[in-house]
Amino acid sequence: MDIITAEELALYLDVDLTASLSMKVDLANAIVSDLPYRTPLVDPVPSRIQAITLEVAARAVRNPNGYSSETIDDYTYRRDADTRQAGIYVTDSERAELLALRSVRPRGSFYSVGLASPLDLQ
């Protein structure tokens, strides 16, 4: 199941749809879908999960090398101190939020609770 589409990412970033954009969407969908959730992904996907997935893919488009600063003369660069990563990844705070969102039971689901009868205790 796709969480986001390449068209949605193109609109989010206000860029043209390309094969590279589609690949980033596929990877972001896979990374977010493969987290160890307690409940399965439901359709339609909650908007907060879609927003986080959009940001996971958008980060790779906006800053593919993970730079936090760059100097042109005597070229230097610095990676983001928080992530020290480039490309498509889920940050620790995004992971925590996704896992918290997905651990809640969907509305309308039901489950059973085993109760002990006083007669069973004898």
CORPEDA-V252590 format. One record per pair of residues at least 24 apart in sequence whose ideal C-beta (glycine too) atoms are under 8 Angstrom apart, sorted by sequence separation. I is the first residue (numbers start at 1). J is the second residue. If there is no record, write none. Layout:
((I	J) (I	J))
This chain:
((4	28) (29	53) (32	56) (3	28) (4	29) (28	53) (31	56) (3	29) (28	54) (60	86) (2	29) (60	87) (28	56) (60	88) (3	32) (28	57) (59	88) (3	33) (27	57) (59	89) (57	88) (1	33) (25	57) (28	60) (56	88) (24	57) (27	60) (56	89) (56	90) (24	60) (24	61) (3	41) (52	90) (56	94) (55	94) (1	41) (21	61) (1	43) (3	45) (8	50) (12	54) (52	94) (1	45) (9	54) (13	58) (52	97) (3	49) (4	50) (8	54) (12	58) (15	61) (52	98) (3	50) (9	57) (13	61) (4	53) (9	58) (13	62) (48	97) (49	98) (3	53) (4	54) (9	61) (49	101) (4	57) (48	101) (49	102) (35	90) (46	101) (31	88) (31	89) (32	90) (31	90) (28	88) (35	95) (27	88) (37	98) (41	102) (37	99) (35	98) (36	99) (39	102) (24	88) (35	99) (38	102) (39	103) (42	106) (37	102) (38	103) (39	104) (32	98) (37	103) (39	105) (35	102) (39	106))
